[in-house]
Amino acid sequence: MRRELTSLVIASAVLTGSAFTPVAINGAQAASVTQKIGNESVFVNGKQKMVHSSIAGKAKLHSVSDLAKAFSAKVMYDKKSQYFVVTKGSGKEMKTLKVKSGSNVALVNGKKMKLENPPTMVGKTLFMAAKNFVHALGGDLLIDANLLISEKGMFKTSASKMNVEGKLHTASTLRVNGKYLYSVQDIAKAYSAKVMVKGTAVTLQKGSQTATFKIYQNIITANGETVNLRAYPVSVKGVVYADLMDMVKALGGQMEKTEDGSYMLFASKLLAGDTFNPTWVGSNVMVSNEDENASRTYIVDVNTRTLVKAINATDVAVSPDGNYAIHSDETGIITLIDLSAGTSRYVSLDDDIKVEFVWAADGKRAYFIKGEKNDKIFSVDVATGELKEVPSDKNIYKTDLKLSADGTKLLYVMGLEAKTETTDTADGGTDVTDIKTDGSEPQIYTIDLKAEKPAAAALTATKDNKVYADFLKDGSIVYLSAMAESDDMPVLTMIRPDNSVAQLVKDKDITFITVTSEGKLMFIAAENNMSVIYEVNPSDMKLTKVASTPLEITSLAVSKNGQVAATAPGLYGERLVVWKNGSFEIVTK
């Protein structure tokens, strides 16, 4: 239903459609009159156009030729039928308007349409009611100080909800040319910003952010930088309407699409970069973050989405009490950071490579994998810096170092190197003839730290791949088992302390598993184009669904109070999201 509005202004979006030169109208065979012709501004989708007008009786009529040009339409005069023919679009989208001077009936795509006023010739120019012209070509018109024209579809005023960092705000909207523009005043209110309107000049201010633009112009200057707007701002009954994304950016914020396809608005720009490996630190989340320039670790307040601390390193481990973080860099130096005080100190200056730090429960010692080929396991006394080797084996490329809840056992995963077979060549070189991978499958090893002579013992000897190995609180070990080059589902497997093996879950497409700080076993499964998070009870193998989302969840971490942080594909790689009120909310970009 068309809604007639008065005292309104038109709206946004840049004109689309092909450009062309309207056909000149010469030799119209209808009677013309001598009348005064004016020239006025008409706003089509918010963009100013100049159109000639004339008064016929009490009605204002507008030049058909000028209206056609403003609409990117073609106009010609048919001498035989004495019709002025206006065409716009092509194919099934083409609209044709035929009007005749002195006749109050027009033809729109061959169908009769009654006109408010009969068109009139003034000189060699045909003038008609702009409302009839616009409606015939599929647009809409409002009357204020100027004609306000929507090229496609009707004007529509309504109220919409804006999700600003999880809080809903109501904003007036105006649909123009099929696109919704939002009240600048309402956007400013939601952002606790100031808005000042003087004539056509609009100023937005929020803290140090200042932006200025003019109604009916598609440029904006924000903090000294001038850029083009996505849509022309307009004014309706004192309310300025503009593109939502334009205004959010002007206020220093940004918009991100949520899992249900709607948008969430943010007061400031989110942290960008490839964000992965989430870990809870109290009520905050620590993540690794990488971009083309650097790698670092962030501690992020997931409620305000602000950076709490940046650590110029990756592979950072936080102590069980959340007060300290330990890491090593490419120099091999071990650094301890006091997260509360913001200070740091060197623990060890040993220059060998060190990765995968794991804290002891008492926070006095940390274990790690050492060596350029990740072939040794050591511990470090955090207070003294003393390094001690933990007897393991001499094989290289150890990974997935974990410590049991009671601190008595370590586990790691290791695969032997594949065997390469070669033959000698005539020129004294060698050619690779075969690479034998049998026997190189990853295996789980454990070290009993309380043994008189600790040593590594192989816990598995199977040909499956084994990932995400970890301890449960009772000392059982869980891991995800998958056969290489097989379509079989991966199997969530448990090895009990007595070395008996149980398949906990074997009918789910599991992509990730984790043991929480509280000892709960959880996993992510892909189901019907959704990511579903489950908790599994190792005793009775019962599954409990925790969350379900259309996002492609790639990893997760669970806080002591059960809050879920996860990673999912974003604009720059992985992004951090948190589960709130039944859906995942965006934390990083």
Secondary structure, 3 states (H helix, E strand, C coil): CCCCCECCCCCCCCCCCCCCCCCCCCCCCCCEECCCEEEEEEEECCEEEEEEEEEECCEEEEEHHHHHHHCCCEEEEECCCCEEEEEECCHHHCEEEEECCCCCEEEECCEEEECCCCCEEECCEEEECHHHHHHHCCCEEEECCCEEEECCCCCEEEEEEEEECCEEEEEEEEEECCEEEEEHHHHHHHCCCEEEEECCEEEEEECCEEEEEECCCCEEEECCEEEECCCCCEEECCEEEECHHHHHHHCCCEEEECCCCCEEEECCCCCCCEEEEEEEECCEEEEEEECCCCEEEEEEECCCCEEEEEECCCCCEECCCCCEEEEECCCCCEEEEECCCCEEEEEECCCCCEEEEEECCCCCEEEEEECCCCCEEEEEECCCCCEEEECCCCCCCCEEEEECCCCCEEEEEECCCCEEEEEECCCCCEEEEEEECCCCCCEEEEEECCCCCCCEEECCCCCCEEEEEEECCCCCEEEEEECCCCCCCCEEEEECCCCCEEEEECCCCEEEEEECCCCCEEEEEEECCEEEEEEECCCCCCEEEEEEECCCCCEEEECCCCCEEEEEEECCEEEEEEEECCEEEECCC
